[in-house]
Amino acid sequence: MAVYPLGVIGIWQIAIIALIILLLFGGKKIPELMKGIGKGVKSFKDGMQEVDDQINQADAAPKKEEAADKEA
């Protein structure tokens, strides 16, 4: 059984997908498409970081209260 680095997608499948994208969007539209995808990924990562920060703040608040209670 062959193990592919990307799961079940092989090199030929990626090449065919890239060719189809090239045919659908044309050479001039691909940089714009990639720029849009990059902005979307950045926005998603920023949103995930914001959620992570909120979770960390929520976890830190009870710990601060416990520390204050122990000191008193």
PDB file of N, H, CA, C and O in Angstrom:
ATOM      1  N   MET A   1       0.848  -1.181   0.000  1.00  0.00           N
ATOM      2  CA  MET A   1       0.000   0.000   0.000  1.00  0.00           C
ATOM      3  C   MET A   1       0.890   1.240   0.000  1.00  0.00           C
ATOM      4  O   MET A   1       1.793   1.356   0.829  1.00  0.00           O
ATOM      5  N   ALA A   2       0.645   2.147  -0.906  1.00  0.00           N
ATOM      6  H   ALA A   2      -0.088   2.053  -1.579  1.00  0.00           H
ATOM      7  CA  ALA A   2       1.436   3.373  -1.009  1.00  0.00           C
ATOM      8  C   ALA A   2       0.892   4.420  -0.039  1.00  0.00           C
ATOM      9  O   ALA A   2      -0.317   4.549   0.150  1.00  0.00           O
ATOM     10  N   VAL A   3       1.801   5.148   0.559  1.00  0.00           N
ATOM     11  H   VAL A   3       2.784   5.042   0.406  1.00  0.00           H
ATOM     12  CA  VAL A   3       1.416   6.220   1.467  1.00  0.00           C
ATOM     13  C   VAL A   3       1.722   7.544   0.780  1.00  0.00           C
ATOM     14  O   VAL A   3       2.868   7.821   0.426  1.00  0.00           O
ATOM     15  N   TYR A   4       0.694   8.354   0.597  1.00  0.00           N
ATOM     16  H   TYR A   4      -0.237   8.129   0.885  1.00  0.00           H
ATOM     17  CA  TYR A   4       0.864   9.648  -0.033  1.00  0.00           C
ATOM     18  C   TYR A   4       1.091  10.702   1.040  1.00  0.00           C
ATOM     19  O   TYR A   4       0.481  10.631   2.106  1.00  0.00           O
ATOM     20  N   PRO A   5       1.960  11.680   0.780  1.00  0.00           N
ATOM     21  CA  PRO A   5       2.223  12.708   1.784  1.00  0.00           C
ATOM     22  C   PRO A   5       1.012  13.589   2.076  1.00  0.00           C
ATOM     23  O   PRO A   5       0.927  14.169   3.158  1.00  0.00           O
ATOM     24  N   LEU A   6       0.090  13.700   1.150  1.00  0.00           N
ATOM     25  H   LEU A   6       0.159  13.228   0.271  1.00  0.00           H
ATOM     26  CA  LEU A   6      -1.098  14.524   1.354  1.00  0.00           C
ATOM     27  C   LEU A   6      -2.350  13.673   1.562  1.00  0.00           C
ATOM     28  O   LEU A   6      -3.454  14.111   1.237  1.00  0.00           O
ATOM     29  N   GLY A   7      -2.198  12.507   2.080  1.00  0.00           N
ATOM     30  H   GLY A   7      -1.301  12.151   2.344  1.00  0.00           H
ATOM     31  CA  GLY A   7      -3.345  11.641   2.294  1.00  0.00           C
ATOM     32  C   GLY A   7      -3.609  10.814   1.060  1.00  0.00           C
ATOM     33  O   GLY A   7      -2.733  10.072   0.615  1.00  0.00           O
ATOM     34  N   VAL A   8      -4.798  10.924   0.497  1.00  0.00           N
ATOM     35  H   VAL A   8      -5.510  11.526   0.859  1.00  0.00           H
ATOM     36  CA  VAL A   8      -5.170  10.122  -0.662  1.00  0.00           C
ATOM     37  C   VAL A   8      -4.981  10.878  -1.979  1.00  0.00           C
ATOM     38  O   VAL A   8      -5.263  10.328  -3.043  1.00  0.00           O
ATOM     39  N   ILE A   9      -4.511  12.125  -1.926  1.00  0.00           N
ATOM     40  H   ILE A   9      -4.281  12.572  -1.061  1.00  0.00           H
ATOM     41  CA  ILE A   9      -4.306  12.909  -3.138  1.00  0.00           C
ATOM     42  C   ILE A   9      -2.865  12.733  -3.600  1.00  0.00           C
ATOM     43  O   ILE A   9      -1.928  12.953  -2.833  1.00  0.00           O
ATOM     44  N   GLY A  10      -2.696  12.341  -4.840  1.00  0.00           N
ATOM     45  H   GLY A  10      -3.457  12.162  -5.463  1.00  0.00           H
ATOM     46  CA  GLY A  10      -1.365  12.145  -5.401  1.00  0.00           C
ATOM     47  C   GLY A  10      -0.932  13.330  -6.247  1.00  0.00           C
ATOM     48  O   GLY A  10      -1.677  14.294  -6.423  1.00  0.00           O
ATOM     49  N   ILE A  11       0.279  13.242  -6.764  1.00  0.00           N
ATOM     50  H   ILE A  11       0.885  12.459  -6.620  1.00  0.00           H
ATOM     51  CA  ILE A  11       0.839  14.310  -7.589  1.00  0.00           C
ATOM     52  C   ILE A  11       0.006  14.532  -8.845  1.00  0.00           C
ATOM     53  O   ILE A  11      -0.244  15.677  -9.223  1.00  0.00           O
ATOM     54  N   TRP A  12      -0.426  13.456  -9.495  1.00  0.00           N
ATOM     55  H   TRP A  12      -0.223  12.527  -9.187  1.00  0.00           H
ATOM     56  CA  TRP A  12      -1.205  13.603 -10.729  1.00  0.00           C
ATOM     57  C   TRP A  12      -2.547  14.271 -10.461  1.00  0.00           C
ATOM     58  O   TRP A  12      -3.013  15.061 -11.282  1.00  0.00           O
ATOM     59  N   GLN A  13      -3.171  13.971  -9.336  1.00  0.00           N
ATOM     60  H   GLN A  13      -2.792  13.330  -8.669  1.00  0.00           H
ATOM     61  CA  GLN A  13      -4.449  14.603  -9.011  1.00  0.00           C
ATOM     62  C   GLN A  13      -4.256  16.104  -8.779  1.00  0.00           C
ATOM     63  O   GLN A  13      -5.082  16.910  -9.207  1.00  0.00           O
ATOM     64  N   ILE A  14      -3.179  16.475  -8.109  1.00  0.00           N
ATOM     65  H   ILE A  14      -2.508  15.821  -7.761  1.00  0.00           H
ATOM     66  CA  ILE A  14      -2.897  17.889  -7.878  1.00  0.00           C
ATOM     67  C   ILE A  14      -2.635  18.595  -9.202  1.00  0.00           C
ATOM     68  O   ILE A  14      -3.102  19.716  -9.407  1.00  0.00           O
ATOM     69  N   ALA A  15      -1.896  17.956 -10.100  1.00  0.00           N
ATOM     70  H   ALA A  15      -1.517  17.046  -9.934  1.00  0.00           H
ATOM     71  CA  ALA A  15      -1.606  18.549 -11.405  1.00  0.00           C
ATOM     72  C   ALA A  15      -2.880  18.746 -12.209  1.00  0.00           C
ATOM     73  O   ALA A  15      -3.043  19.780 -12.858  1.00  0.00           O
ATOM     74  N   ILE A  16      -3.774  17.790 -12.179  1.00  0.00           N
ATOM     75  H   ILE A  16      -3.642  16.950 -11.651  1.00  0.00           H
ATOM     76  CA  ILE A  16      -5.045  17.907 -12.905  1.00  0.00           C
ATOM     77  C   ILE A  16      -5.896  19.027 -12.317  1.00  0.00           C
ATOM     78  O   ILE A  16      -6.500  19.798 -13.061  1.00  0.00           O
ATOM     79  N   ILE A  17      -5.950  19.124 -10.992  1.00  0.00           N
ATOM     80  H   ILE A  17      -5.459  18.497 -10.387  1.00  0.00           H
ATOM     81  CA  ILE A  17      -6.711  20.201 -10.346  1.00  0.00           C
ATOM     82  C   ILE A  17      -6.128  21.559 -10.719  1.00  0.00           C
ATOM     83  O   ILE A  17      -6.876  22.489 -11.018  1.00  0.00           O
ATOM     84  N   ALA A  18      -4.796  21.686 -10.707  1.00  0.00           N
ATOM     85  H   ALA A  18      -4.188  20.931 -10.464  1.00  0.00           H
ATOM     86  CA  ALA A  18      -4.146  22.947 -11.073  1.00  0.00           C
ATOM     87  C   ALA A  18      -4.452  23.309 -12.523  1.00  0.00           C
ATOM     88  O   ALA A  18      -4.681  24.479 -12.830  1.00  0.00           O
ATOM     89  N   LEU A  19      -4.460  22.338 -13.402  1.00  0.00           N
ATOM     90  H   LEU A  19      -4.274  21.388 -13.153  1.00  0.00           H
ATOM     91  CA  LEU A  19      -4.766  22.584 -14.807  1.00  0.00           C
ATOM     92  C   LEU A  19      -6.213  23.049 -14.977  1.00  0.00           C
ATOM     93  O   LEU A  19      -6.482  23.967 -15.752  1.00  0.00           O
ATOM     94  N   ILE A  20      -7.124  22.434 -14.271  1.00  0.00           N
ATOM     95  H   ILE A  20      -6.906  21.689 -13.641  1.00  0.00           H
ATOM     96  CA  ILE A  20      -8.531  22.834 -14.343  1.00  0.00           C
ATOM     97  C   ILE A  20      -8.703  24.265 -13.835  1.00  0.00           C
ATOM     98  O   ILE A  20      -9.438  25.051 -14.433  1.00  0.00           O
ATOM     99  N   ILE A  21      -8.030  24.603 -12.736  1.00  0.00           N
ATOM    100  H   ILE A  21      -7.434  23.964 -12.250  1.00  0.00           H
ATOM    101  CA  ILE A  21      -8.106  25.971 -12.205  1.00  0.00           C
ATOM    102  C   ILE A  21      -7.546  26.957 -13.217  1.00  0.00           C
ATOM    103  O   ILE A  21      -8.116  28.028 -13.429  1.00  0.00           O
ATOM    104  N   LEU A  22      -6.435  26.598 -13.841  1.00  0.00           N
ATOM    105  H   LEU A  22      -5.972  25.728 -13.669  1.00  0.00           H
ATOM    106  CA  LEU A  22      -5.838  27.467 -14.859  1.00  0.00           C
ATOM    107  C   LEU A  22      -6.799  27.684 -16.022  1.00  0.00           C
ATOM    108  O   LEU A  22      -6.925  28.799 -16.530  1.00  0.00           O
ATOM    109  N   LEU A  23      -7.468  26.630 -16.439  1.00  0.00           N
ATOM    110  H   LEU A  23      -7.366  25.724 -16.027  1.00  0.00           H
ATOM    111  CA  LEU A  23      -8.416  26.748 -17.550  1.00  0.00           C
ATOM    112  C   LEU A  23      -9.648  27.578 -17.173  1.00  0.00           C
ATOM    113  O   LEU A  23     -10.146  28.361 -17.982  1.00  0.00           O
ATOM    114  N   LEU A  24     -10.133  27.401 -15.939  1.00  0.00           N
ATOM    115  H   LEU A  24      -9.728  26.766 -15.282  1.00  0.00           H
ATOM    116  CA  LEU A  24     -11.332  28.116 -15.511  1.00  0.00           C
ATOM    117  C   LEU A  24     -11.084  29.601 -15.286  1.00  0.00           C
ATOM    118  O   LEU A  24     -11.888  30.434 -15.707  1.00  0.00           O
ATOM    119  N   PHE A  25      -9.997  29.936 -14.637  1.00  0.00           N
ATOM    120  H   PHE A  25      -9.344  29.260 -14.295  1.00  0.00           H
ATOM    121  CA  PHE A  25      -9.766  31.315 -14.239  1.00  0.00           C
ATOM    122  C   PHE A  25      -8.821  32.071 -15.165  1.00  0.00           C
ATOM    123  O   PHE A  25      -8.848  33.301 -15.195  1.00  0.00           O
ATOM    124  N   GLY A  26      -8.003  31.376 -15.904  1.00  0.00           N
ATOM    125  H   GLY A  26      -7.981  30.377 -15.880  1.00  0.00           H
ATOM    126  CA  GLY A  26      -7.047  32.043 -16.777  1.00  0.00           C
ATOM    127  C   GLY A  26      -5.814  32.490 -16.000  1.00  0.00           C
ATOM    128  O   GLY A  26      -5.846  32.602 -14.775  1.00  0.00           O
ATOM    129  N   GLY A  27      -4.749  32.739 -16.710  1.00  0.00           N
ATOM    130  H   GLY A  27      -4.722  32.648 -17.706  1.00  0.00           H
ATOM    131  CA  GLY A  27      -3.478  33.096 -16.082  1.00  0.00           C
ATOM    132  C   GLY A  27      -3.497  34.429 -15.366  1.00  0.00           C
ATOM    133  O   GLY A  27      -2.784  34.609 -14.379  1.00  0.00           O
ATOM    134  N   LYS A  28      -4.308  35.376 -15.848  1.00  0.00           N
ATOM    135  H   LYS A  28      -4.887  35.229 -16.650  1.00  0.00           H
ATOM    136  CA  LYS A  28      -4.333  36.712 -15.248  1.00  0.00           C
ATOM    137  C   LYS A  28      -5.124  36.754 -13.946  1.00  0.00           C
ATOM    138  O   LYS A  28      -4.837  37.579 -13.078  1.00  0.00           O
ATOM    139  N   LYS A  29      -6.094  35.899 -13.799  1.00  0.00           N
ATOM    140  H   LYS A  29      -6.327  35.229 -14.503  1.00  0.00           H
ATOM    141  CA  LYS A  29      -6.951  35.925 -12.612  1.00  0.00           C
ATOM    142  C   LYS A  29      -6.372  35.122 -11.445  1.00  0.00           C
ATOM    143  O   LYS A  29      -6.786  35.325 -10.304  1.00  0.00           O
ATOM    144  N   ILE A  30      -5.446  34.236 -11.697  1.00  0.00           N
ATOM    145  H   ILE A  30      -5.110  34.071 -12.624  1.00  0.00           H
ATOM    146  CA  ILE A  30      -4.920  33.380 -10.632  1.00  0.00           C
ATOM    147  C   ILE A  30      -4.224  34.184  -9.537  1.00  0.00           C
ATOM    148  O   ILE A  30      -4.456  33.890  -8.364  1.00  0.00           O
ATOM    149  N   PRO A  31      -3.373  35.193  -9.843  1.00  0.00           N
ATOM    150  CA  PRO A  31      -2.774  35.971  -8.746  1.00  0.00           C
ATOM    151  C   PRO A  31      -3.821  36.671  -7.882  1.00  0.00           C
ATOM    152  O   PRO A  31      -3.668  36.744  -6.663  1.00  0.00           O
ATOM    153  N   GLU A  32      -4.875  37.182  -8.500  1.00  0.00           N
ATOM    154  H   GLU A  32      -4.999  37.122  -9.491  1.00  0.00           H
ATOM    155  CA  GLU A  32      -5.947  37.810  -7.736  1.00  0.00           C
ATOM    156  C   GLU A  32      -6.660  36.780  -6.856  1.00  0.00           C
ATOM    157  O   GLU A  32      -6.993  37.061  -5.704  1.00  0.00           O
ATOM    158  N   LEU A  33      -6.886  35.605  -7.400  1.00  0.00           N
ATOM    159  H   LEU A  33      -6.616  35.377  -8.335  1.00  0.00           H
ATOM    160  CA  LEU A  33      -7.533  34.537  -6.646  1.00  0.00           C
ATOM    161  C   LEU A  33      -6.686  34.129  -5.445  1.00  0.00           C
ATOM    162  O   LEU A  33      -7.205  33.950  -4.343  1.00  0.00           O
ATOM    163  N   MET A  34      -5.377  33.982  -5.664  1.00  0.00           N
ATOM    164  H   MET A  34      -4.955  34.127  -6.559  1.00  0.00           H
ATOM    165  CA  MET A  34      -4.470  33.596  -4.573  1.00  0.00           C
ATOM    166  C   MET A  34      -4.388  34.689  -3.512  1.00  0.00           C
ATOM    167  O   MET A  34      -4.306  34.397  -2.319  1.00  0.00           O
ATOM    168  N   LYS A  35      -4.411  35.955  -3.951  1.00  0.00           N
ATOM    169  H   LYS A  35      -4.478  36.192  -4.920  1.00  0.00           H
ATOM    170  CA  LYS A  35      -4.391  37.069  -3.006  1.00  0.00           C
ATOM    171  C   LYS A  35      -5.644  37.030  -2.127  1.00  0.00           C
ATOM    172  O   LYS A  35      -5.566  37.226  -0.914  1.00  0.00           O
ATOM    173  N   GLY A  36      -6.783  36.780  -2.742  1.00  0.00           N
ATOM    174  H   GLY A  36      -6.847  36.621  -3.728  1.00  0.00           H
ATOM    175  CA  GLY A  36      -8.033  36.681  -1.990  1.00  0.00           C
ATOM    176  C   GLY A  36      -8.014  35.520  -1.008  1.00  0.00           C
ATOM    177  O   GLY A  36      -8.484  35.647   0.122  1.00  0.00           O
ATOM    178  N   ILE A  37      -7.471  34.388  -1.442  1.00  0.00           N
ATOM    179  H   ILE A  37      -7.089  34.285  -2.361  1.00  0.00           H
ATOM    180  CA  ILE A  37      -7.376  33.226  -0.556  1.00  0.00           C
ATOM    181  C   ILE A  37      -6.442  33.540   0.607  1.00  0.00           C
ATOM    182  O   ILE A  37      -6.721  33.180   1.751  1.00  0.00           O
ATOM    183  N   GLY A  38      -5.322  34.219   0.308  1.00  0.00           N
ATOM    184  H   GLY A  38      -5.096  34.512  -0.621  1.00  0.00           H
ATOM    185  CA  GLY A  38      -4.380  34.594   1.365  1.00  0.00           C
ATOM    186  C   GLY A  38      -5.002  35.515   2.395  1.00  0.00           C
ATOM    187  O   GLY A  38      -4.776  35.357   3.595  1.00  0.00           O
ATOM    188  N   LYS A  39      -5.792  36.484   1.928  1.00  0.00           N
ATOM    189  H   LYS A  39      -5.977  36.613   0.954  1.00  0.00           H
ATOM    190  CA  LYS A  39      -6.478  37.392   2.857  1.00  0.00           C
ATOM    191  C   LYS A  39      -7.489  36.625   3.708  1.00  0.00           C
ATOM    192  O   LYS A  39      -7.637  36.892   4.900  1.00  0.00           O
ATOM    193  N   GLY A  40      -8.174  35.680   3.092  1.00  0.00           N
ATOM    194  H   GLY A  40      -8.054  35.463   2.123  1.00  0.00           H
ATOM    195  CA  GLY A  40      -9.142  34.875   3.836  1.00  0.00           C
ATOM    196  C   GLY A  40      -8.474  34.031   4.907  1.00  0.00           C
ATOM    197  O   GLY A  40      -8.979  33.926   6.025  1.00  0.00           O
ATOM    198  N   VAL A  41      -7.343  33.430   4.570  1.00  0.00           N
ATOM    199  H   VAL A  41      -6.933  33.515   3.662  1.00  0.00           H
ATOM    200  CA  VAL A  41      -6.612  32.612   5.544  1.00  0.00           C
ATOM    201  C   VAL A  41      -6.102  33.479   6.689  1.00  0.00           C
ATOM    202  O   VAL A  41      -6.169  33.078   7.851  1.00  0.00           O
ATOM    203  N   LYS A  42      -5.586  34.680   6.363  1.00  0.00           N
ATOM    204  H   LYS A  42      -5.532  35.007   5.419  1.00  0.00           H
ATOM    205  CA  LYS A  42      -5.086  35.585   7.394  1.00  0.00           C
ATOM    206  C   LYS A  42      -6.226  36.010   8.322  1.00  0.00           C
ATOM    207  O   LYS A  42      -6.063  36.046   9.542  1.00  0.00           O
ATOM    208  N   SER A  43      -7.373  36.327   7.737  1.00  0.00           N
ATOM    209  H   SER A  43      -7.506  36.298   6.746  1.00  0.00           H
ATOM    210  CA  SER A  43      -8.533  36.719   8.527  1.00  0.00           C
ATOM    211  C   SER A  43      -8.972  35.580   9.441  1.00  0.00           C
ATOM    212  O   SER A  43      -9.320  35.808  10.600  1.00  0.00           O
ATOM    213  N   PHE A  44      -8.956  34.361   8.922  1.00  0.00           N
ATOM    214  H   PHE A  44      -8.673  34.176   7.981  1.00  0.00           H
ATOM    215  CA  PHE A  44      -9.329  33.201   9.723  1.00  0.00           C
ATOM    216  C   PHE A  44      -8.361  33.005  10.886  1.00  0.00           C
ATOM    217  O   PHE A  44      -8.786  32.752  12.013  1.00  0.00           O
ATOM    218  N   LYS A  45      -7.057  33.123  10.613  1.00  0.00           N
ATOM    219  H   LYS A  45      -6.712  33.329   9.698  1.00  0.00           H
ATOM    220  CA  LYS A  45      -6.054  32.965  11.670  1.00  0.00           C
ATOM    221  C   LYS A  45      -6.201  34.047  12.732  1.00  0.00           C
ATOM    222  O   LYS A  45      -6.080  33.771  13.925  1.00  0.00           O
ATOM    223  N   ASP A  46      -6.464  35.290  12.294  1.00  0.00           N
ATOM    224  H   ASP A  46      -6.562  35.514  11.324  1.00  0.00           H
ATOM    225  CA  ASP A  46      -6.666  36.379  13.251  1.00  0.00           C
ATOM    226  C   ASP A  46      -7.885  36.101  14.129  1.00  0.00           C
ATOM    227  O   ASP A  46      -7.852  36.329  15.338  1.00  0.00           O
ATOM    228  N   GLY A  47      -8.943  35.616  13.521  1.00  0.00           N
ATOM    229  H   GLY A  47      -8.970  35.431  12.539  1.00  0.00           H
ATOM    230  CA  GLY A  47     -10.139  35.272  14.291  1.00  0.00           C
ATOM    231  C   GLY A  47      -9.885  34.153  15.283  1.00  0.00           C
ATOM    232  O   GLY A  47     -10.365  34.199  16.416  1.00  0.00           O
ATOM    233  N   MET A  48      -9.131  33.146  14.858  1.00  0.00           N
ATOM    234  H   MET A  48      -8.741  33.109  13.938  1.00  0.00           H
ATOM    235  CA  MET A  48      -8.798  32.043  15.770  1.00  0.00           C
ATOM    236  C   MET A  48      -7.932  32.538  16.925  1.00  0.00           C
ATOM    237  O   MET A  48      -8.106  32.092  18.059  1.00  0.00           O
ATOM    238  N   GLN A  49      -6.999  33.456  16.654  1.00  0.00           N
ATOM    239  H   GLN A  49      -6.858  33.819  15.733  1.00  0.00           H
ATOM    240  CA  GLN A  49      -6.149  34.012  17.705  1.00  0.00           C
ATOM    241  C   GLN A  49      -6.986  34.814  18.695  1.00  0.00           C
ATOM    242  O   GLN A  49      -6.749  34.759  19.902  1.00  0.00           O
ATOM    243  N   GLU A  50      -7.965  35.558  18.184  1.00  0.00           N
ATOM    244  H   GLU A  50      -8.157  35.602  17.203  1.00  0.00           H
ATOM    245  CA  GLU A  50      -8.842  36.338  19.050  1.00  0.00           C
ATOM    246  C   GLU A  50      -9.656  35.429  19.975  1.00  0.00           C
ATOM    247  O   GLU A  50      -9.803  35.714  21.163  1.00  0.00           O
ATOM    248  N   VAL A  51     -10.177  34.346  19.426  1.00  0.00           N
ATOM    249  H   VAL A  51     -10.057  34.115  18.460  1.00  0.00           H
ATOM    250  CA  VAL A  51     -10.931  33.387  20.239  1.00  0.00           C
ATOM    251  C   VAL A  51     -10.016  32.758  21.287  1.00  0.00           C
ATOM    252  O   VAL A  51     -10.413  32.595  22.441  1.00  0.00           O
ATOM    253  N   ASP A  52      -8.798  32.407  20.890  1.00  0.00           N
ATOM    254  H   ASP A  52      -8.476  32.540  19.953  1.00  0.00           H
ATOM    255  CA  ASP A  52      -7.833  31.813  21.820  1.00  0.00           C
ATOM    256  C   ASP A  52      -7.502  32.790  22.950  1.00  0.00           C
ATOM    257  O   ASP A  52      -7.409  32.391  24.111  1.00  0.00           O
ATOM    258  N   ASP A  53      -7.322  34.075  22.607  1.00  0.00           N
ATOM    259  H   ASP A  53      -7.397  34.399  21.664  1.00  0.00           H
ATOM    260  CA  ASP A  53      -7.041  35.090  23.626  1.00  0.00           C
ATOM    261  C   ASP A  53      -8.204  35.227  24.604  1.00  0.00           C
ATOM    262  O   ASP A  53      -7.993  35.357  25.809  1.00  0.00           O
ATOM    263  N   GLN A  54      -9.428  35.197  24.087  1.00  0.00           N
ATOM    264  H   GLN A  54      -9.600  35.090  23.108  1.00  0.00           H
ATOM    265  CA  GLN A  54     -10.602  35.300  24.957  1.00  0.00           C
ATOM    266  C   GLN A  54     -10.701  34.104  25.890  1.00  0.00           C
ATOM    267  O   GLN A  54     -11.058  34.251  27.059  1.00  0.00           O
ATOM    268  N   ILE A  55     -10.387  32.926  25.378  1.00  0.00           N
ATOM    269  H   ILE A  55     -10.098  32.806  24.428  1.00  0.00           H
ATOM    270  CA  ILE A  55     -10.420  31.727  26.218  1.00  0.00           C
ATOM    271  C   ILE A  55      -9.363  31.821  27.307  1.00  0.00           C
ATOM    272  O   ILE A  55      -9.631  31.489  28.462  1.00  0.00           O
ATOM    273  N   ASN A  56      -8.165  32.271  26.951  1.00  0.00           N
ATOM    274  H   ASN A  56      -7.948  32.541  26.013  1.00  0.00           H
ATOM    275  CA  ASN A  56      -7.094  32.407  27.932  1.00  0.00           C
ATOM    276  C   ASN A  56      -7.441  33.441  28.994  1.00  0.00           C
ATOM    277  O   ASN A  56      -7.129  33.246  30.168  1.00  0.00           O
ATOM    278  N   GLN A  57      -8.088  34.546  28.595  1.00  0.00           N
ATOM    279  H   GLN A  57      -8.342  34.704  27.641  1.00  0.00           H
ATOM    280  CA  GLN A  57      -8.504  35.556  29.564  1.00  0.00           C
ATOM    281  C   GLN A  57      -9.568  34.995  30.498  1.00  0.00           C
ATOM    282  O   GLN A  57      -9.550  35.278  31.696  1.00  0.00           O
ATOM    283  N   ALA A  58     -10.478  34.217  29.974  1.00  0.00           N
ATOM    284  H   ALA A  58     -10.493  33.987  29.001  1.00  0.00           H
ATOM    285  CA  ALA A  58     -11.529  33.621  30.799  1.00  0.00           C
ATOM    286  C   ALA A  58     -10.934  32.613  31.781  1.00  0.00           C
ATOM    287  O   ALA A  58     -11.406  32.503  32.912  1.00  0.00           O
ATOM    288  N   ASP A  59      -9.908  31.881  31.364  1.00  0.00           N
ATOM    289  H   ASP A  59      -9.524  31.971  30.445  1.00  0.00           H
ATOM    290  CA  ASP A  59      -9.250  30.924  32.256  1.00  0.00           C
ATOM    291  C   ASP A  59      -8.424  31.631  33.315  1.00  0.00           C
ATOM    292  O   ASP A  59      -8.313  31.139  34.438  1.00  0.00           O
ATOM    293  N   ALA A  60      -7.841  32.778  32.980  1.00  0.00           N
ATOM    294  H   ALA A  60      -7.931  33.178  32.068  1.00  0.00           H
ATOM    295  CA  ALA A  60      -6.964  33.490  33.908  1.00  0.00           C
ATOM    296  C   ALA A  60      -7.759  34.187  35.008  1.00  0.00           C
ATOM    297  O   ALA A  60      -7.262  34.316  36.127  1.00  0.00           O
ATOM    298  N   ALA A  61      -8.974  34.639  34.722  1.00  0.00           N
ATOM    299  H   ALA A  61      -9.377  34.534  33.813  1.00  0.00           H
ATOM    300  CA  ALA A  61      -9.767  35.378  35.697  1.00  0.00           C
ATOM    301  C   ALA A  61     -10.059  34.548  36.954  1.00  0.00           C
ATOM    302  O   ALA A  61      -9.838  35.060  38.052  1.00  0.00           O
ATOM    303  N   PRO A  62     -10.538  33.309  36.865  1.00  0.00           N
ATOM    304  CA  PRO A  62     -10.787  32.533  38.085  1.00  0.00           C
ATOM    305  C   PRO A  62      -9.493  32.236  38.861  1.00  0.00           C
ATOM    306  O   PRO A  62      -9.517  32.168  40.090  1.00  0.00           O
ATOM    307  N   LYS A  63      -8.387  32.063  38.169  1.00  0.00           N
ATOM    308  H   LYS A  63      -8.367  32.118  37.171  1.00  0.00           H
ATOM    309  CA  LYS A  63      -7.117  31.795  38.843  1.00  0.00           C
ATOM    310  C   LYS A  63      -6.671  32.999  39.651  1.00  0.00           C
ATOM    311  O   LYS A  63      -6.136  32.841  40.748  1.00  0.00           O
ATOM    312  N   LYS A  64      -6.885  34.213  39.124  1.00  0.00           N
ATOM    313  H   LYS A  64      -7.320  34.341  38.233  1.00  0.00           H
ATOM    314  CA  LYS A  64      -6.538  35.429  39.862  1.00  0.00           C
ATOM    315  C   LYS A  64      -7.414  35.555  41.107  1.00  0.00           C
ATOM    316  O   LYS A  64      -6.934  35.958  42.167  1.00  0.00           O
ATOM    317  N   GLU A  65      -8.696  35.210  40.983  1.00  0.00           N
ATOM    318  H   GLU A  65      -9.086  34.883  40.123  1.00  0.00           H
ATOM    319  CA  GLU A  65      -9.607  35.287  42.125  1.00  0.00           C
ATOM    320  C   GLU A  65      -9.213  34.276  43.188  1.00  0.00           C
ATOM    321  O   GLU A  65      -9.276  34.583  44.378  1.00  0.00           O
ATOM    322  N   GLU A  66      -8.804  33.064  42.782  1.00  0.00           N
ATOM    323  H   GLU A  66      -8.752  32.815  41.815  1.00  0.00           H
ATOM    324  CA  GLU A  66      -8.360  32.053  43.734  1.00  0.00           C
ATOM    325  C   GLU A  66      -7.113  32.500  44.458  1.00  0.00           C
ATOM    326  O   GLU A  66      -6.985  32.273  45.661  1.00  0.00           O
ATOM    327  N   ALA A  67      -6.190  33.131  43.754  1.00  0.00           N
ATOM    328  H   ALA A  67      -6.294  33.316  42.777  1.00  0.00           H
ATOM    329  CA  ALA A  67      -4.952  33.614  44.368  1.00  0.00           C
ATOM    330  C   ALA A  67      -5.260  34.726  45.363  1.00  0.00           C
ATOM    331  O   ALA A  67      -4.652  34.793  46.431  1.00  0.00           O
ATOM    332  N   ALA A  68      -6.200  35.596  45.015  1.00  0.00           N
ATOM    333  H   ALA A  68      -6.694  35.542  44.147  1.00  0.00           H
ATOM    334  CA  ALA A  68      -6.574  36.690  45.920  1.00  0.00           C
ATOM    335  C   ALA A  68      -7.254  36.130  47.172  1.00  0.00           C
ATOM    336  O   ALA A  68      -7.039  36.642  48.271  1.00  0.00           O
ATOM    337  N   ASP A  69      -8.072  35.083  47.018  1.00  0.00           N
ATOM    338  H   ASP A  69      -8.247  34.668  46.125  1.00  0.00           H
ATOM    339  CA  ASP A  69      -8.756  34.468  48.153  1.00  0.00           C
ATOM    340  C   ASP A  69      -7.755  33.796  49.095  1.00  0.00           C
ATOM    341  O   ASP A  69      -7.921  33.861  50.313  1.00  0.00           O
ATOM    342  N   LYS A  70      -6.737  33.161  48.558  1.00  0.00           N
ATOM    343  H   LYS A  70      -6.603  33.108  47.568  1.00  0.00           H
ATOM    344  CA  LYS A  70      -5.727  32.480  49.369  1.00  0.00           C
ATOM    345  C   LYS A  70      -4.895  33.474  50.158  1.00  0.00           C
ATOM    346  O   LYS A  70      -4.492  33.184  51.285  1.00  0.00           O
ATOM    347  N   GLU A  71      -4.629  34.653  49.579  1.00  0.00           N
ATOM    348  H   GLU A  71      -4.957  34.888  48.664  1.00  0.00           H
ATOM    349  CA  GLU A  71      -3.835  35.665  50.264  1.00  0.00           C
ATOM    350  C   GLU A  71      -4.622  36.301  51.387  1.00  0.00           C
ATOM    351  O   GLU A  71      -4.028  36.727  52.377  1.00  0.00           O
ATOM    352  N   ALA A  72      -5.912  36.383  51.274  1.00  0.00           N
ATOM    353  H   ALA A  72      -6.394  36.037  50.469  1.00  0.00           H
ATOM    354  CA  ALA A  72      -6.743  37.076  52.280  1.00  0.00           C
ATOM    355  C   ALA A  72      -6.999  36.241  53.486  1.00  0.00           C
ATOM    356  O   ALA A  72      -7.678  36.686  54.412  1.00  0.00           O
TER     357      ALA A  72
END
